[in-house]
């Protein structure tokens, strides 16, 4: 999909509690500090950071990390546009009892429009606050059973490394968190800044999955269960050859009724939704693999690479080769 004009970002707050994995906390800080510098340069401000990235704790005091490092923080819980909940290794029940203000903070910030994202066990905070009830989420594989038992109302998807719904983002682990941060940097700072940060930090990252296809969660926050089933079917079969007439009939609808219901529920026409699924998948393949354009075109469902290239440009304003070069061309960090 074509990314709209970036939403202004003023503050990123990263939560530090006892048992936090210092590496995941500082990884988030470094990603967004790099973005802040690059965005400043793009705005003609030189290497001046354009938004604040703050480490916060429930009481404003330093927090001892999983490995015993005393992590200094910038202050207590605050009003941030973007909140990041890093991974931790500690007794979660004890953390909740010790810091109940974290839960109320998350509820208040989400109601005020803040974007919240959690990495691995960091997702537990969002679920405990009730923000993920009835919504899709993911977490680190080791905690699938515990998460399901604790939060039966959350739709845990064990097949996904990334999920999004209603400004709530979940990353299963370290690598998927990197992809999530790049997506959020693109959302707030624009594609060129995001691609620059990806070149600086992710150039040699190897994934066991295809990044991309994030950004569709908001289109699942409706109550048409049949359309939700079809959306899931499209995610699983987006590269197949099929007719929407057949999809509609298999779900007990005429094509006309299907088209109307799909657009009413998701805000997209079915064909445009399918194209976006394919293009977002292609973006991930272009940035993370060396596969040829023709191969990627075929893998996302298009036999005609020229048609795929034209469609890709319509959605991204770049050709597939231009998009790839922006990720793989080496330049200075800032």
C-alpha positions in Angstrom: 0.0 0.0 0.0 1.1 3.6 -0.5 2.1 5.1 2.9 0.3 8.3 3.8 2.1 11.4 5.0 3.9 10.5 8.3 2.1 11.3 11.5 4.2 13.7 13.6 6.1 11.9 16.4 7.2 13.8 19.5 8.0 11.2 22.1 8.9 7.5 22.3 8.8 5.9 25.7 10.5 2.6 26.4 9.5 0.7 29.6 12.2 -0.5 32.0 11.2 -2.8 34.8 13.0 -5.4 36.9 14.1 -8.3 34.8 14.1 -6.4 31.5 16.4 -7.7 28.8 18.7 -4.7 28.5 19.5 -5.7 24.9 15.8 -5.4 23.8 15.4 -2.1 25.6 18.5 -0.6 24.1 17.8 -2.0 20.7 14.5 -0.1 20.6 16.3 3.1 21.8 19.0 2.8 19.1 16.5 2.2 16.3 14.5 5.2 17.1 17.5 7.4 17.9 18.8 6.6 14.4 15.4 7.4 12.9 15.3 10.7 14.9 18.7 11.7 13.5 17.8 10.7 9.9 14.5 12.5 10.1 16.2 15.6 11.3 18.7 15.5 8.4 15.8 15.0 6.0 14.2 18.1 7.5 17.3 20.2 6.9 18.3 20.2 10.6 21.6 18.4 10.3 22.1 15.7 13.0 19.6 17.2 15.4 17.2 14.6 16.9 13.7 15.5 16.0 11.8 13.6 18.7 12.6 12.4 22.2 13.3 8.7 23.0 13.0 8.2 26.7 13.6 5.2 29.0 10.9 5.2 31.7 10.1 3.1 34.7 7.0 2.9 36.9 8.6 4.9 39.7 11.1 6.9 37.7 14.0 5.0 39.4 16.7 2.9 37.7 15.6 -0.7 37.0 17.9 -3.8 37.4 18.0 -5.8 34.2 17.8 -9.6 33.7 21.6 -9.7 33.7 22.0 -7.5 36.8 22.8 -4.3 35.1 21.3 -1.2 36.8 19.6 0.6 33.9 19.3 4.4 34.3 16.0 5.9 33.1 14.9 9.4 32.1 11.9 9.5 34.3 8.5 8.0 35.3 5.7 6.9 33.0 4.7 9.8 30.7 2.6 11.0 27.8 4.2 9.4 24.7 3.0 9.0 21.1 4.7 5.6 20.9 5.2 3.2 23.8 7.5 0.2 23.5 7.4 -2.7 26.0 10.6 -4.7 25.8 11.1 -8.3 26.7 11.7 -9.2 30.4 12.4 -12.3 32.4 10.7 -12.1 35.8 7.7 -13.2 37.8 4.9 -11.3 35.9 2.4 -11.6 38.7 4.9 -10.0 41.1 5.6 -7.3 38.5 1.9 -6.5 38.2 1.4 -6.3 41.9 4.5 -4.1 42.3 3.6 -1.8 39.4 -0.1 -1.6 38.9 0.3 1.9 37.5 1.8 0.3 34.3 -1.6 -1.2 33.4 -3.6 2.0 34.0 -0.9 3.9 32.1 -1.3 1.7 29.1 -5.1 1.9 29.2 -5.0 5.7 29.4 -2.4 6.1 26.6 -4.2 3.7 24.3 -7.5 5.6 24.8 -5.6 8.8 24.0 -4.4 7.4 20.7 -0.9 6.3 21.6 0.7 3.4 19.6 1.8 0.6 21.8 4.0 -2.3 20.9 5.4 -5.3 22.8 8.2 -7.6 22.2 8.0 -11.3 23.4 7.0 -11.2 27.1 6.4 -7.4 26.7 3.1 -8.4 25.1 1.9 -9.7 28.5 1.6 -6.1 29.7 -0.9 -5.2 26.9 -2.9 -8.4 27.5 -3.0 -7.9 31.2 -4.4 -4.4 30.7 -7.2 -6.0 28.6 -6.2 -4.1 25.5 -5.9 -7.3 23.4 -9.2 -8.9 24.3 -10.8 -10.1 21.1 -7.8 -9.1 19.0 -5.0 -11.0 17.3 -1.7 -11.1 19.1 1.6 -13.1 19.1 4.4 -13.6 21.6 7.6 -15.7 21.9 7.0 -19.3 21.2 8.2 -20.5 24.6 5.3 -18.6 26.3 2.4 -19.7 24.0 0.9 -22.0 26.6 1.2 -19.6 29.5 -0.2 -16.8 27.4 -3.2 -18.8 26.3 -4.0 -19.9 29.9 -3.6 -16.3 31.2 -5.4 -14.5 28.5 -8.1 -16.7 26.9 -9.9 -13.7 25.4 -6.9 -12.8 23.3 -6.7 -14.4 19.8 -3.1 -15.8 20.0 -1.8 -16.5 16.5 1.1 -19.0 16.9 1.9 -18.8 13.2 2.7 -15.1 13.0 5.8 -13.3 14.1 4.1 -9.9 13.9 0.5 -8.8 14.6 -1.3 -5.5 14.7 -4.8 -4.4 15.7 -6.1 -1.0 16.8 -2.6 0.6 17.3 -1.5 -2.4 19.3 1.5 -4.2 17.8 3.1 -7.5 18.9 6.5 -9.0 17.9 7.4 -12.5 18.7 11.1 -12.0 19.2 14.2 -9.9 18.5 14.3 -10.1 14.7 10.5 -9.6 14.3 10.8 -6.6 16.7 13.4 -5.1 14.3 10.9 -5.4 11.4 8.2 -3.9 13.6 10.4 -0.9 14.4 11.2 -0.3 10.7 7.4 -0.4 10.0 6.7 2.1 12.7 9.6 4.3 11.6 8.0 4.3 8.1 4.7 5.2 9.6 6.0 8.1 11.6 9.0 9.3 9.6 8.4 8.1 6.0 9.7 5.4 3.8 13.1 6.9 3.0 14.0 7.3 6.7 12.8 3.7 7.4 14.8 2.3 4.5 17.9 4.2 5.7 17.6 2.8 9.2 17.1 -0.7 7.7 20.3 -0.3 5.7 22.3 0.8 8.7 21.1 -1.8 11.1 19.5 -4.8 9.3 21.7 -5.3 6.3 22.9 -8.8 7.5 19.9 -9.9 9.4 18.7 -13.4 8.4 15.1 -14.3 8.9 13.3 -17.6 9.1 10.1 -15.9 7.9 9.0 -13.3 5.4 8.6 -9.8 6.9 5.8 -7.6 5.7 2.0 -8.0 5.6 1.7 -5.9 8.7 -0.9 -3.0 8.6 -4.0 -5.1 8.0 -5.0 -5.7 11.6 -7.1 -2.5 11.8 -9.2 -4.0 9.0 -10.2 -6.9 11.1 -11.8 -4.9 13.9 -15.3 -5.6 12.6 -18.0 -8.2 13.5 -18.7 -9.8 10.1 -17.4 -13.3 10.9 -17.7 -14.6 7.3 -15.6 -11.7 6.0 -13.1 -12.4 8.7 -12.9 -16.0 7.6 -12.4 -14.8 4.0 -9.6 -12.4 5.1 -7.8 -15.2 6.8 -8.3 -17.4 3.7 -6.8 -14.6 1.5 -3.8 -14.4 3.8 -3.2 -18.1 3.4 -3.9 -18.3 -0.3 -3.0 -14.8 -1.7 -0.6 -16.3 -4.2 -3.1 -18.9 -5.6 -5.1 -18.6 -8.7 -8.8 -18.2 -7.8 -11.9 -16.2 -8.7 -13.8 -14.1 -6.1 -17.0 -15.5 -7.5 -15.9 -18.9 -6.3 -14.8 -17.6 -2.9 -18.2 -15.9 -2.5 -20.1 -19.0 -3.5 -18.1 -21.2 -1.1 -19.1 -18.8 1.7 -22.8 -18.8 0.8 -22.9 -15.4 -0.9 -23.5 -13.9 -4.3 -20.6 -12.0 -5.8 -22.6 -8.8 -5.5 -23.3 -9.4 -1.8 -19.8 -10.4 -1.1 -18.3 -7.3 -2.7 -20.7 -5.1 -0.7 -20.0 -6.8 2.6 -16.3 -7.0 2.2 -15.9 -3.3 1.5 -18.3 -2.4 4.3 -16.3 -4.5 6.8 -12.8 -3.7 5.7 -13.0 -0.4 3.8 -11.3 -2.0 0.8 -12.6 -3.7 -2.3 -11.6 -7.3 -2.4 -9.2 -6.9 -5.3 -7.4 -4.0 -3.8 -7.1 -5.9 -0.5 -5.6 -8.9 -2.3 -3.2 -6.6 -4.2 -2.0 -5.1 -1.0 -1.4 -8.5 0.5 0.7 -9.4 -2.5 2.6 -6.1 -2.6 3.4 -6.1 1.1 4.7 -9.7 0.8 6.8 -8.6 -2.2 8.2 -5.7 -0.2 9.4 -8.1 2.4 11.0 -10.4 -0.2 12.7 -7.5 -1.9 14.2 -6.2 1.3 15.2 -9.5 2.8 16.2 -11.8 -0.1 18.2 -11.7 -3.3 15.5 -13.4 -5.3 14.9 -12.1 -8.8 11.9 -9.8 -9.6 10.5 -12.5 -11.8 10.7 -15.1 -9.0 9.1 -12.7 -6.5 6.4 -11.8 -8.9 5.5 -15.5 -9.3 5.7 -16.2 -5.6 3.2 -13.5 -4.8 0.7 -14.6 -7.5 1.7 -12.8 -10.7 2.9 -14.7 -13.8 3.5 -11.5 -15.7 6.5 -9.7 -14.0 5.9 -6.5 -16.1 2.3 -6.3 -14.8 3.6 -6.9 -11.2 6.2 -4.1 -11.6 3.5 -1.7 -12.8 1.2 -2.7 -9.9 4.1 -2.4 -7.4 4.8 1.2 -8.6 1.1 2.1 -8.2 1.2 1.0 -4.6 4.6 2.3 -3.6 5.6 5.0 -6.2 8.8 2.9 -6.7 9.7 0.1 -9.1 10.7 -3.2 -7.5 14.3 -2.5 -8.3 14.2 1.0 -6.9 12.6 -0.3 -3.7 15.3 -3.0 -3.4 18.2 -0.6 -4.1 17.0 1.7 -1.3 17.5 -1.2 1.1 20.7 -2.6 -0.2 22.6 0.5 -1.4 25.3 1.3 1.2 25.6 4.8 2.5 26.6 6.7 5.6 24.7 6.0 8.8 23.1 9.4 9.0 
